């Protein structure tokens, strides 16, 4: 890997305090661009001051030709913009070739979520009489009860949960801390799980959720768990832990929660990120109106014209 890329990733870690997953994504994108430049220039050495807007645009076109989604292309362009801004500040280049490039347009997909009935069915699936079943139920109760991200849940330590106040101290993206409340249902299941957890968890593991072997949970294991239970109750396409985070946010807004409060609970930096859930809330209101209002359909006006 090029020394400038290594320096940039180190900067993201030490100064910007980005998460390990985010830094990994940046590294993957920049390594891909580096390999493209090596092929383009026919040299192992990369000279960043020779990169211009046309070369970056050609790189983006090549990505689209490889059937890479527009969303992924947009992310890679954002990575390049950030990287070249860094190089400019470091005096490695005289101008930023990516500064005026525009993000490719892509359709915003509304996040999928569970209905209240589907959610209730989901939480009835695990066999809570076994260690793994009780753990799985506690995982899903906490996902839905707090809106935690996958990495936040996996890294959750025993000392971060205040059962008396029903609060969790969450370490989110960029090591930013937020306080999230949880309800009585999640508390009940979590307390039951923790009593059994002590029999399985290795002494060196302080993470709340562990495998039967005693080691801490890892992302793929949690993803498999959630997908297994979601497959039994829902036809949604993407059966991931994030669906429960989407469900948490959507149900809060549908019940009248202030969007700014939901933003803080989710740990979003910008309100615009949270606003996607308002579209779901509006759809919910429209459905209720169409089902409940006697003059919501065309049928009543047709009947009036016939009389």
N, C-alpha and C positions, 0 to 999 in steps of 0.2 A: 504494500500500500504506500502511496506517495506520502512524503513527509509532511506536506501541507495539509493533507487530509487527516493524518494522525494528529497534527497540532490542533486542527479545527475540532475534532471529536473530543480531544482533551479539554479544550476551551468550553465546549458544551457541558462537559461533566463537572469541571471545577468551578466555572464562573456562572454559567447559566443554570447549573444544577438540574439538567434534564435527566429523565429516567433512563435506566439501562435499555429498555425496549425502544425508546425514541432514538437514542444514540445508535443503537444497532440498525434501525431503519435508515438513518442518515448515512451510516457507513456503507450499507448495502447499495443505496442509491449512488453515492459518490464513487464507489468501487466500479459500479456498472458504467458510469460516465468516464471514468479513467480508462477502462478497457476499450470503450468506444474511441477515445482520443488516441490511444496507442495504435489501434487499427487504422484510424483516419490519417494519422501522421506517419505511420509506419515506423514508429520508434517506441522503445520501452520508456524513454524519458518523456515527461509531460511538461510543457511550458505553458503555464496558465496565461501569460501575457499575450499568447498567440491565439487564444480562444476568443472568437467574436460571436455576435448575435446569430449569424448565419449558421455557424457550426452547432450552436445549441439548438437552434430551430430544426436543423437536420437530424440531430439526436432525438428530438421529440417526435419527429415524423417517423423515424425508424421504430420507435417504441409503439406507435399506433399501428404500424404495419405488422408488428408482431402480435397484434390483437390484445395488447395490454389496455386495460380499461382507462377511460378518460380520467377517472378519479385518481388512479395510480400515477398517471402521467402528470396530473396537476400536483400531486405530492412531490414527485421527483423534481419538477420545476421549482417548487417552493424550497426544496433542499438546495438546489443550485443557486437560487437567489441569495439565500442565507450564507452559503459558502463563499460566493464571490464578494458579498458585502464584507465578510471577514477578511478575505485576501486584500481588499482595497484598504481597509483600516490598518492592516499589517504592512502596507507598502509593497506588497508582492505584485500588484497590478496597478495600472494608472487609471483605469476606468472599469466599471462593472458592466460586462456584456449582457447580463441577464436582467438588468434593472427595468428595461422598458418592455420586456416580453410579457405577454398577457397569458393568463391561465386559460387552458382550453375549457370551453363550456361543457357542462354535463348536467343531466337531469338530477334534481335532488329527489332521492327516494325517501319517502316517509318511513320512519322506523316501524318495524312490526312489533306488536304487543299482544298480550293475552287479555281476553275478556275476564271479568271477575269470576265467571263460572269456570272457565278454563283454568284460571289460577287456583281456584279451590280444588278442582280435580287433580291438578299437578301436585299439590301439597298432600293429597291423600295417597299418592303412589308409593312412596318409600315404606319399607318394612321397618318401622321404628323400634322393633324389638331386638334388632341386630345392631352391632356397632356401626357397620357401614351404612345401614338404612337410616339410623338416627343421625349420623354425620351428614348424609346426603340431604336429609330434611332440614337440618340446621343450616346448611349451605344455602339452600334455596329460600328458606325463611329470611336469612340475612340479606341475600341479594334483593329480594322483593321488599323487605322491611326497611332497607337503608339506601338502596340504589348504588351500592358499592361497585367499582370496577373489578374486573377479574384479578388484576395484580394487587389491588388494595385488599381484597379478601384473602388471597393466598398469603400475603405478608402480614396479616393482622396478628398481633401478639396479645397474649393474655392481659398484659398491663394496660392495653389500650381501651379495654371495656370497663365501664363503670355501671355495674348492675343496679346499684342503688338509685342513681340518677337516670338510668336507661340512656346512656350516651356512649358513643364510640369516638375516639380520637383517631381520625383517618389521616394517613400520610399519602397524599395523592400525587398527581403529576408534578414534576419539578420539586419534589419533597415539600410541597405546600401542605400545611396542616389545616384540617377543618373538623368541626364537631358535628356529628350526625346523631339524632335521636333514633331510638328503635322502640317498637311496641311490646306489649305484654306477650303476644303470641311468640315472637322471635325470642324473647327473654326466656320463656318457659322451655322451649325446645333446646336453646343454647345451654341452659343450665343442666338439663338432663344429659345432653351430649358431653359436657365437660366432666361430669361425674364418671362416665365410662372412658373418656379420652385418657384419663390418668393411668389406665391399665395398659394402654397401647403406646403412648407417645414416648419417644426416647428422651432421656434426661436432658440431653443437649438441645432439644427442640422446644422453643418457646412459642412457636406458631400455634394458633388455635386449631387449625384444621390439619390433620395428619392422615397418612395412609395407614392401613392395617399393620404395615411393617414398622410403624413408629416414626418414619421420616415425614418431613413436611410435604404438603401437597404441591403439585406442579401444574402449570396451566393446562396441559393436555388432559390430565386426569379429571380436572374439574369440568372441562369442556365436554368430555365423554359422559360424565355423570348427568349434567344438565340436558344434554342432547337425548340421552336414553329416556329420561322422564318426559321431556317435551314431546317426543315422538309418540307417546301414548295418549296425549290429550289435545294436540294441536296439529293443524295442517300447514302452519307457517313455514316458509322456505328455509330461513336461516335459524336453526335451532341452537342458539348459543347463549351463554350467560348474559350477554348484553341485552337479550330480549327481556330479561327480568328487570334490568335497569330501565329499559324503555317503558315497561309496564308500570314500574314504580312511579316514574315521572308523569306518565299519562293519567294514571288513576288519581294522583294528587291534583292535577290540573282539572280533571273532570269533576272532582269533588269541591272545586272552588279555591284551591290554594293559589296564593300570589306567585306569579312567575318569577319574581326576583328572589323569593324565598326558595323556590325549587332550584333556581340557578345556584344558589349558595349550597344547598343540600347536595347537589350533583357535583359540585366542585368545578363548575364551568367558569372559565376566565371571562368570557363575553356573553352577554345576554342573547346575542344572535344565535349562539349555539343551542340555547335552551328553547328558542322560539319555534323550532321545528315541531315541538310537542304541542304548540298552540293549534297547529293545523289539525292534529289528531283530535284535540279537544273540540274544535269547531265542527269536525265531522260527526263527533259524538252528539253534539247539540242538535245538529241537523237531523240525525237519525231519530232522536227522541221527538223532535218536532213533527217529523213526517209520520211517526207512529201514533202520536198522541193527539195532534190537532185535527179537529173534524173537517177542516177545510184545507188541509195540506195537500191533498191529491186533486187530480183533475176531475174525479168522479162527481163531486158535488156540483161543480159548475156545469158539467154535461147534463146532469139530471135537471138542473134549473132551466137550461135552454130547451130541454124536451117538454117541459110542462107548459 
